[in-house]
Amino acid sequence: MLLTDAVDRFLLWLDDERNASPMTLKSYSLDWQDLFAFLEQSEGLDIRTAEVDALDPLVIRRYIYHMHGRQLSKNTVHRHLAAMKSFYKFLSVQRWIRDNPMDLIPLPKREKHLPRFLNVDEMGRVLEQPDLSTEAGCRDQAIMEVLYGCGLRVQELVGLTLSAVSLSSGLTRVMGKGGRERVVPMGSKACEALSRYLEVCKATRRKKNTQALFLNVRGGALTDRAVRDIVKKYCVQAQTKEILSPHGFRHSFATHLLDNGADLRVVQELLGHRKISSTQIYTHVSRSHLRKIYYLAHPRAE
């Protein structure tokens, strides 16, 4: 089987059967394009005619050295190799290959970074920045209140529809990674900001008759890139120590919950993490907070 055909079938399987997110599909596609470029430029292969068995363990190891030579991060190398492991596992299950070359390739350890977040006062300043006399300002405040109040991923936020949100019950249905749906509570501030925005955007919404919750100025669905620009804009205006991405609002959500005594399992459920280990990184942040309070408060801490 041609390598390019096998990759196309793998990506289609991820989309149809695993319900992978658009970001995952895009990431995997770019990873394979990078590998194809290496095979042509460094291995002298014609990618149009290369078979799946063109990738043996030696070629894969040379590709790993090639990535390290470009000074890619450990996490990037890990992602490339994890995508390849998933690909060859798929081929093995389909019985399109006999030997899996990735069986001999260990995954490198990923680098762990403490999440970037804002303290409660800084977050409050950011949320107060939008100009509520304008439609865009009402929308931007609603976006940030929902990001912070619900701990959503940016893709989950831009995928929200009108029917997914219930202001009366203070709940929203979120479609997370892998097509897993969860129900997340919204605080009063998020509900208030959403209610204000939905009132002022009625004319814009009528132009397109769309079900998307958050709209751009033309009445179309907002993109994740636009949300990133919005969050950055107001962090700069509020002069915060950290200029966050939308994911930083998610980090702040989890950190503030744990700092105020929320159960780790509850935070896991709210974030939509399949594994508790994905949530435990926030306990490191909370431990640093606890140490700070301890050294300030305990008479024998010094």
Steps between C-alpha positions, in 0.01 A plus 500: 500500500624850419604697807298807394186290449545338841539839669186631328305196624639548851395866513156409367469233771598752768233737372217250445560234766691678775330837450835678537490877535587722200812614686618139546441420134684813390789423735533140378479611136782753549710237679467265204588777255816562701589130486431484125738795446770318699453179299537686171782735594709281731410145398461557125154341485230598255208543737252441216617140461632421852340197668410478868796269565737779388500606864713246686644558851829636361325760286280600794806540724665719237184709494519535881863619472386738226235649731748538785742665257235762430479557877133408519370473854460163671124550494500558123713189439270305733194617304653401165589152624167453680322575171716242324432239770125556460535472124685168505271360766211583266676323211567196719136475609393523135759226418660719234847440649664201667775673700455825688823706481385721788513205742876558521476877545444628857317826553717772659385643829295815467607823663265610775438869548296658775196669344495877462210666677383828652415561862142589590558876509675503162225291345244743634684791337509322164128421510420866569690634195242465217289804410143389572353791299593309182382166362859381460578589861194310627603200291861511618401515866258210452773296329747555784240445773406165341864400446585574861166406654476161326865409439442428131753426230494760222363245250221415742416867538478581128295182450228610744152548355196686626323174581795379711462782752227528762513832683204405720676193640852641474627199305664447162557182298854479370634274226852412611788299359411176328134599474450464877217721620487643849276743686676793668347750745527872424535754777274801538758733343526284187120476473466876546762576234345249256152640553626853427682386187207301361279806539730740314597259218146427378535713187837344410362151557202561269738569208622140490236312700781300660490276807860582598509666842785744440506697174745717311403842364362344179271266690707185445634266767802628687831319444745378762761744363263790561444385860877485555533859376215612727655344810845642422355848440336525842795347688718774349244766595482368857884491519508150643827325584414226250352554153277196488357290221141376535648183652647718774144588603435126528813465716382789718157339535648173627760662723251732672257212560771288665633794700152542644462136601334336197539123475749389234250251353241775461752722320588203276133464406458871435808512278399189308825315572487126443793437736548645845871539419409776253338694782767437762737755348285768662568358846863615461374854459273466799781352709712807428205712614469293819873533572477877459210519748685267739817710506298817551279359775685238701704629794774240448508503122824700466 
